[in-house]
Amino acid sequence: MSDPIPVIRAVDHGTAKLLPDVDRERAWLLTVDGVPQSYVDLDEPAHLEFEYVRRLAHVVDLAAEEGEPLTVLHLGGGAFTLPRYVAVTRPGSPQDVVEADHGLLELVAAQLPLPRSAGITAHAADARKWLEAAPDRSADVLIGDVFGGSRVPAHLTSVEYARQAARVLRPGGVYAANLADGAPFGFLRSQLATFAAVFPELALVAEPGVLRGRRFGNAVLIASHTPLDLAALARRTAADVFPARVEHGAALRRFTGDATAVRDAGAVPSPRPPDGAFALG
């Protein structure tokens, strides 16, 4: 059998590439305009290559007892890495995935098809518009992983957006978002202030080097109306290949500082990463 070859397609928001992993037979890296977006192993969907995806998966793992089905809404699709993970670790979980890039959805469906039994439904739509139309209390977990290129769109950063997320979550539900920033953390701090205006329980997961401002990187914001199992989350993130720290309570309030909540009228996208921050070498 011949080795798999890269697949390159023009999609709605750039040029997508599916690059085979030479070390794993049916594993693929998805990039858009050179920025890594997803990594999928079709034979082992529970294998999570990206550290920030592992952190999002930890949140899902702790949202209910092991194996218990969850209703999950994913804003941002990529190659459906996390939905595939949930499908195999929590069989029977109904999942909706909202992805604005129609061309990307078509590429992933053709090249990395989902099992029929996965219980995953894809929707070609804007994440904010879909969220606003979603029923009240309809999701146990809401994942925000939307990037326009390498930036979180402005309309997904406001108090109004956070209120919609809170409305859609069931009692005891949890919101988790992948964000990216670097010192002096103007965007990340504003997001913490924004979600603190809506949710009483907040936590932030990131590598110590990112939190200390040594480099630009990913951080996972977690929000809920009920207390989070932060001790269990801290154990899991500390055991990862690239250990992360869980900030909450007084330490998180100190990190947030005097940042103020963002409203729709003043919302801006997340900062553009420095050259080479996420691009492949």
N, C-alpha and C positions, 0 to 999 in steps of 0.2 A: 504494500500500500504506500502510495506517495505521501511525502510530508505535506501537511497543510500549508497553504500559502496565505499571505495577508490579503484582506479584503478592504478595498478603499472605495468609499461612496461619498458623493456630495449629498448632504442632508440639509434640512431647513436652516440650521444655524452653524454651518461650517463644513469641514471635511472630516468625516468619520473614518477611522481605521480600526479593523479588527486584526490584531497581531497574535499569531499562535505562540504559546509558551513551549519552548523546545524541551522543557523538563517535565511537562505534564501533557499527556497525549491529547486530551480534548479540552484544554484550557485556553482561554482567550483574554487578551487585554483590549479594552475599548478605549480609544482616544478620540477626542474631537479637537481639531486644530492643534494637535500635539499635546493637549492636556489630558492626562489619564482620567477616565471617568468611571470605569468599572473593570473588574476582573471576575471572570466566571469559569468555573470548572464544571463542565456538563456531567462528568462522571461522579464528582464529589461536590454537590451544591453547598454542603456545609463547610467547605474550605473557603475561608475568607482571607484574601491576600492583603487587602488594605487595612491598616490599623484603625482608621476612623470607622470603617464598616464593622469591624469587630466590636468597637465600643457601642455602636448603635445596636448590634446584635445582643450585647450584654443587657441593654435596656429591655429589649424584647424578651430575653430569657428570664428576666426577673419580674416581668409584668404579670405572670400567673404561674401556677404549678407546672413543673416540667411536662411537656407533651400536651398540655391543655390547649385546645383551639382558641385562637384570638381573632377578632375582626380588626384588620390592619388597613389603614389608608396610607399609601405612599405618595407623597408629592415629589415628583422627580423619578424618572424611571431608569435611565441609563440602560444597562444590560440586564436589569432585574436581579442583581446579586442578592440583595436582602430578601426580596419576595421569594426567591428560590430557596434561600436558607430557611425561612419561616415555613415554607411548604413541606420541607423534609423533617424539620424539628418539631413542628406542630401540625401534623396532618389534619386536614379538615378545616383549616383556617381560611375563611373567606377574605380575599385581599383585592383591593382596588389599587391600581397604579396609574397615576396621572402624569402624562408626559406631553409637553407642548410641541415637541419636534416630531411631526408626522413621519418624516423621512427616516429618522432614527428608529422609531417604532417598527417601521417596515423592514429595515435592515436587520434589527435584532430578531424579529419574528421569522425572517427567512434563514438567517445564519445560525441563530442560537435558539431554536424553538423551545417553547415551554411544554412540559408534559401535559397531556390533556387532563390529568387528574390533579393538577397543581392547585386548582381553585383560585387562580389569578386572572383578573380581568383588567385589560389595558384600556385606557381612555386617552385619546388624542385631544387634549384640552389644556387651557391655562390653569395652573394650580390654584390661584386665588378664586377664579370664577367657579371652578369645580367645588372648592371648599365652601363657598358662599351658598351653593345650591344643595349641599349635602344635608341630610336630615339631622336633626338634633340627636345627641347621644347615640350616635350610630357606629362609633369606633372605639375599640379598647386601646389601640396604639395609633398614634399619628406620627409619621416620619416625614420631616422636611429635609430634602436633599436636592434642592433645585439650584442649578447654576446656569446662568446665561454665559456660556464660555467658562470663565473662571471666577465669575462674580454672582453673588446672590442678588436676584432682582429686587429693586426697591419696594415693590408692592407686597413683598413677602417679609417685610421687616418692621411693620408698624403695629401699634396697639390695636388698630381695627382688625388687622390680620390675626393677631394673637387672640382677640375675642372670638373670632370665628373658629379658631382651633379649639378654644375652650368649650364653645357651644357644641361642637361635633363630638367631643370626647364623652364617653360614658362616665358615671361616677367611679372614681378610682382609676380612670384612664391616664395615660401618660403621653406627653409630647416630647419628641427628641429631634433636634435639628443639627445638621452638619454645617458649621460656619467656618470661615477662614479669616485670619487677621494677624497682625504683628504689632509690636510696640509702636506707638503708645496705646494701642487697643481702643481707639475711638469707636470703631464699629462694634466690637465685641462688648464693650461696656454699655453702649447704648442699647444693644439687644438684651442684655441682662436687665437693664432698667425697664425696658419695654415689657418684657414678660413678667417682671416683678409687679407691674401695674395690673396684671390680670390673674396671675397664678401665685398662690401663697408659698408653694414649694418649688425651689430652684436648685439646680446643681450644674456644675460645669466640669467636663472631663477633657483633659489635654495633657500632653507631655510636659514635664517640668521645664524643658528648654524653651518651649513655646510660651508658657506662662511667665517665664522670667524675661521674655523679650529678646531672647538670643536669636530667634529666627521666626519667620512667617510660617504659619502652619494651621492645621485643622483643630477645631475645638467642638465638642458636642455639648450643646445646651439641652438640659432636661427640665421639664416643667410639669407640675401636677397640682391638683387640688388636695391630694392626700399625701401623707408622708411617704418618702421613697426609702427603699432598703439600701441606704448608702453604704453600710458596712459591707454587704455582699457585693455591691458594685465596686467598691474600692479593692476588695480582694481579687476580683476578676481582672480589673484593669491593671493592677499591680503585677499580675502574673503573665501579662502579655509579653510578646517578644520585645516590643518597645513599651515599657511600662508607662502608665499615665497616672495622673493624680486627680482625685475627685475633690473639687472645692465646693463648699456649701456654707450656709450659716454666716457667722460674723466674718469669716475669711473672704467669702464671696462678696459680702457687702463692702468690705474694704477694697476689694478689687474693682467693684463697680464704681466706687467713689461718688463723685458728684454728677455722673452721667444722668441724662434725663431721657424719659420715654419718647419714642419717635411716633409721630402721627403721620397719616397718609400724606398730608400737605407738605411735610418736610422730609419725607423718606428719600434716601439715596441708596444706590447699590453698595454692596460690600466693596472694600478697596481692591484695586487691581493688584494681583500678586507681583512681587519683584520678578524680573526676568529670570527664568530658570527655576522658580520656586517649586513648580509642579511639573514642568515639562520634562520629557524624557531626554536623557543624554544621548 
